[in-house]
Amino acid sequence: MSNKPRFLLLVLDGCGAGELPDAVEFGDGDFAANTLAHTADAVGGLTVTNLQRLGLGNITPIQGVAPEPNAPAAWGRLAEISRGKDTVTGHWEMVGVHTRVAFPTYPQGFPPDVIAAFEQITGRGTLGNYPASGTEIIKILGEEHVRTGSPILYTSADSVFQVAAHEDPAIFGLERLYDVCEKARRMLQDPHHVGRVIARPFVGTDATTFKRTENRRDYPLPAPHDTVLDTLTAAGKHVHAVGKIGEIFGGRGITTSDKTTNNPDHIAAILRFLRGEGAGADADFLFANLEDFDMLYGHRNDPVGFARLLTEFDTAIGEMLPLLHPGDLLAITADHGNDPTTPSTDHSREYAPLLMFGPPVTKPTPLGDRATFGDWGATVSKWLGAPLPALGTPLPDF
C-alpha cells in the first residue's frame, strides 16, 4: 500500500444535519429541518454500525446512532455562506466559490421571452412551464407529449430549467433532447443565469407506464472563476469525478470520470478506485456525489427509503475501510438538506455533516460548527500540497 496522500470526498446529496440560522429566510419547509435526525425519528432509529463507530452520532442527535466520543475520526458541521440551497451552489462552495447572489427561481414558470426562444430551438410548442414533481408531470402531460412531440418544461424551488421528453426518436429522442438542452443552456447563460438545465428523458406508452430513465444529463452554469479542482489539476494532481460531479463542473478541473448514475454504481466506482482499478486508479483526489438520497427519497418525502439507503451506505463504508491506504483521508458531507419529513418536497437550508477518517486520523477530533463548506477545498488543497483557495480554512492536523 502506498503512503501517497489521497483525499476522498463523498457527498451524500441532501443529507443535511440541522437547520442553519438563516433557514427561515428560505421557506417554510426549511424551518427546523434536520434530514438525518428526522429520518431516523420517522423509522424508529437508524442502523448504521460503521458510521456510528466513526462518530456520526456526535454531529447531531440521531435516534439509533449513539455518540462515540472516542471515535477515530474528525467530526462537526459546516455552514453554507452562499445564497442558495441547491446542488450547484453547495458544490461550488466546497471548492472555493462563494455565491453571493442566489440563482433566479421561477415559481410562476418561465417568462414569455424565454419560452419563445426555447420554442425557436425546438421548433415546437411547449407543455407545462410550471413548478412540478418530475414523476408527476410526465403522468399529467406525457400522453399529450407523445401525441404532439412538444417537450415538457418544468422547474422547482431551485434554479432549474428541466426538459422532459420521450426517448423514442419517433416522439422526440434522447440525442435531440440533449441537443435542445445544450442550446437552452447557452440561451440561459446571460442575463438569466439559471443554475442548471436538466434533460429528463422517459419511456413508456401511457400515464400508467411512463418512467424516467437514468439517461438524465445536467448542464450547469459555468463557475465564475477557477475552483480548487482547477488549482489541483494545474498543480499536476489527478482529480477523479464519480457520478454527476463531472457535469456539475462542466468537466473543468476533472482529469478522469466514472459517469455513474445511481448509488450502487457510484459505490462500485469508489471501491474500484480503492482497489487500484479503473481510469482513476492513480488519482490524488476522488470527488463523488451520491444523489439517490435526494432524488429518490428526499424529494418524494420517503423517510423509509431514505433510511434504507443510509443503511446500505453504511455497509459500503464497511467495505471501504479495509481498503484505505496509509495516506488516505475519507470525508463524508452533503451539499444541502432535503428533509423527507417536512411538508415541502424541496431542498432544505441545513448544515452539512462533517465526518472525516482514515489511517492519518489517530485521535478523536471534535471540530464544532465550521464557517463555510469551503473548508473542504482548503483541506483537500493542504493535504495534497496544492495552493490554498481564498475561501475556507483547512481542518486542523491530527
Secondary structure, 3 states (H helix, E strand, C coil): CCCCCEEEEEEECCCCCCECCCHHHHCHHHCCCCHHHHHHHHCCCCCCHHHHHCCHHHCCCECCECCCCCCCCEEEEECCCCCCCCHHHHHHHHCCCCCCCCCCCCCCCCCHHHHHHHHHHHCCCCEEEEECCHHHHHHHHHHHHHHHCCCEEEECCCCEEEEEEECCCCCCCHHHHHHHHHHHHHHCCCCCCCCEEEEEEEECCCCCCCEECCCCEEEECCCCCCCHHHHHHHCCCCEEEECCHHHHCCCCCCCEEECCCCHHHHHHHHHHHHCCCCCCCCCCEEEEEECHHHHHHHCCCCHHHHHHHHHHHHHHHHHHHHHCCCCEEEEEECCCECCCCCCCCCCECECEEEEEECCCCCCCEEEEEECCCCHHHHHHHHHHCCCCCCCCCCCCCC
